[in-house]
Amino acid sequence: MPRKSHVAATVNGEPVEFLCEPRQSLLEVLRDELRLTGAKEGCNNGNCGACTVMMNGVPVNSCIVLAVEAEGANIETVESIAQQGHFHPLQQCFLEGAALQCGVCTPGFLVAAKALLEKNPDPSEHEIRFMLAGNLCRCTGYDKIVRAVQDAAAALRESAVTQ
């Protein structure tokens, strides 16, 4: 039986500690040990983006990151996007724009889109499509998702002006 490693990290702003096997993925630990089930297992080989989380400010496919690599890391999952019981504008725009169907890909799209909007509050359609290229959807197609990101960007810019 492999020896387990102790890992301390920050997940969604909270310090966490867990034990994991050397070959265990970050996705497995998030879902099975920390009970954060927002990130989904789609392909389990880094191609679909359903498991996207932020790790030290960079979007990563958590299915191909070893959990031991999270030592000392700051990790943000889709669960951190809504604040104080209110949807983030991205979530609201995805809902209102019907940019989701089965929901498997949605968490990854939300995390990747939020990362984009934090770096570029006014992305072009091309920039949105490029940033989301690592996320696959089998149900909705991509136009509604791109429009939802554009709408969220506009809403975020508008709320920044009024504050």
C-alpha positions as CSV (number, residue, x, y, z in Angstrom):
1,M,0.0,0.0,0.0
2,P,1.5,3.4,-1.0
3,R,2.4,5.8,1.8
4,K,0.1,8.8,2.0
5,S,1.4,12.3,1.9
6,H,0.2,15.2,4.1
7,V,-0.8,18.3,2.1
8,A,-1.7,21.7,3.5
9,A,-3.3,24.2,1.1
10,T,-5.9,27.0,0.9
11,V,-9.1,26.0,-0.8
12,N,-11.7,28.7,-1.5
13,G,-10.1,30.9,1.1
14,E,-10.0,28.3,3.9
15,P,-6.9,26.5,5.1
16,V,-7.3,22.7,4.5
17,E,-5.2,19.7,5.2
18,F,-5.6,16.2,3.8
19,L,-3.8,12.9,3.2
20,C,-3.4,11.6,-0.3
21,E,-1.7,8.8,-2.2
22,P,1.2,9.8,-4.4
23,R,-0.8,9.2,-7.6
24,Q,-4.1,10.7,-6.5
25,S,-5.3,13.6,-8.5
26,L,-6.3,17.0,-7.2
27,L,-9.8,16.4,-8.6
28,E,-10.2,13.2,-6.6
29,V,-9.2,14.9,-3.4
30,L,-11.5,17.9,-4.0
31,R,-14.4,15.6,-4.7
32,D,-13.8,12.6,-2.4
33,E,-11.9,14.1,0.6
34,L,-13.0,17.7,0.7
35,R,-16.5,17.1,-0.7
36,L,-16.3,19.9,-3.2
37,T,-18.1,18.3,-6.1
38,G,-18.5,21.2,-8.4
39,A,-15.5,20.3,-10.5
40,K,-16.6,17.3,-12.7
41,E,-14.7,14.4,-14.0
42,G,-15.2,14.4,-17.8
43,C,-12.3,12.8,-19.6
44,N,-9.8,12.3,-16.8
45,N,-7.0,13.1,-19.1
46,G,-7.0,16.9,-19.3
47,N,-8.8,17.4,-22.6
48,C,-12.3,18.5,-21.7
49,G,-11.9,21.2,-19.0
50,A,-14.9,20.0,-16.8
51,C,-12.5,19.8,-13.8
52,T,-11.0,23.3,-14.2
53,V,-10.0,25.0,-11.0
54,M,-7.7,28.0,-10.3
55,M,-4.4,27.0,-8.7
56,N,-2.2,30.0,-7.6
57,G,-4.2,32.2,-10.0
58,V,-3.9,29.9,-13.1
59,P,-6.7,27.7,-14.5
60,V,-5.6,24.1,-14.4
61,N,-7.3,20.8,-15.2
62,S,-7.5,19.2,-11.7
63,C,-7.7,15.7,-13.2
64,I,-4.1,15.9,-14.3
65,V,-2.6,17.8,-11.3
66,L,-1.4,15.5,-8.6
67,A,-2.9,16.3,-5.2
68,V,0.6,16.5,-3.7
69,E,1.4,19.4,-6.0
70,A,-1.2,21.4,-4.1
71,E,1.1,21.7,-1.1
72,G,1.0,25.4,-0.1
73,A,-1.2,26.3,-3.1
74,N,-4.2,28.6,-3.2
75,I,-7.0,26.8,-5.0
76,E,-10.3,28.2,-6.0
77,T,-13.1,26.0,-7.2
78,V,-16.5,26.8,-8.8
79,E,-18.0,26.8,-5.3
80,S,-16.1,30.0,-4.6
81,I,-17.7,32.0,-7.4
82,A,-21.1,32.8,-5.8
83,Q,-20.7,35.2,-2.9
84,Q,-22.9,35.5,0.2
85,G,-25.7,33.4,-1.4
86,H,-25.8,35.5,-4.6
87,F,-24.9,34.3,-8.0
88,H,-21.9,35.9,-9.6
89,P,-22.9,37.8,-12.8
90,L,-21.3,35.0,-14.8
91,Q,-23.5,32.4,-13.2
92,Q,-26.6,34.7,-13.7
93,C,-25.7,35.2,-17.4
94,F,-25.2,31.5,-18.0
95,L,-28.6,30.8,-16.4
96,E,-30.5,33.6,-18.2
97,G,-28.8,32.9,-21.6
98,A,-29.4,29.1,-21.5
99,A,-25.6,28.6,-21.7
100,L,-25.9,25.3,-19.9
101,Q,-27.8,22.1,-20.3
102,C,-26.5,18.9,-18.7
103,G,-24.2,20.9,-16.4
104,V,-21.1,18.7,-16.6
105,C,-19.0,21.3,-18.4
106,T,-20.5,24.3,-16.7
107,P,-18.2,24.5,-13.7
108,G,-15.1,24.5,-15.9
109,F,-16.5,27.1,-18.2
110,L,-17.4,29.3,-15.3
111,V,-13.9,29.1,-13.7
112,A,-12.1,29.7,-17.0
113,A,-14.4,32.6,-17.9
114,K,-13.9,34.2,-14.5
115,A,-10.2,33.9,-14.9
116,L,-10.5,35.6,-18.3
117,L,-12.7,38.5,-17.0
118,E,-10.4,39.1,-14.1
119,K,-7.5,39.7,-16.5
120,N,-9.5,41.3,-19.3
121,P,-12.8,42.9,-18.3
122,D,-13.7,43.7,-22.0
123,P,-12.6,40.6,-24.1
124,S,-13.4,40.3,-27.7
125,E,-15.4,37.3,-29.0
126,H,-12.1,35.9,-30.3
127,E,-10.4,36.3,-26.9
128,I,-13.3,34.5,-25.2
129,R,-13.3,31.6,-27.6
130,F,-9.5,31.3,-27.3
131,M,-9.6,31.3,-23.5
132,L,-12.4,28.8,-23.4
133,A,-10.9,26.5,-26.1
134,G,-9.8,24.0,-23.5
135,N,-13.4,23.5,-22.3
136,L,-15.6,21.2,-24.3
137,C,-19.4,21.1,-24.3
138,R,-21.4,18.3,-25.9
139,C,-24.9,19.9,-25.4
140,T,-25.3,23.6,-26.0
141,G,-22.7,24.5,-28.6
142,Y,-20.6,27.5,-27.8
143,D,-22.4,30.5,-29.1
144,K,-24.7,30.8,-26.0
145,I,-21.6,30.3,-23.7
146,V,-19.7,33.1,-25.5
147,R,-22.7,35.4,-25.3
148,A,-23.1,34.7,-21.6
149,V,-19.5,35.6,-21.0
150,Q,-19.9,38.8,-23.1
151,D,-23.1,39.7,-21.1
152,A,-21.3,39.0,-17.8
153,A,-18.4,41.2,-18.9
154,A,-20.8,44.0,-19.7
155,A,-22.6,43.6,-16.3
156,L,-19.3,43.6,-14.4
157,R,-18.1,46.7,-16.2
158,E,-21.4,48.4,-15.5
159,S,-21.4,47.5,-11.8
160,A,-17.8,48.8,-11.5
161,V,-18.9,52.2,-12.9
162,T,-21.8,52.5,-10.5
163,Q,-19.6,51.6,-7.4
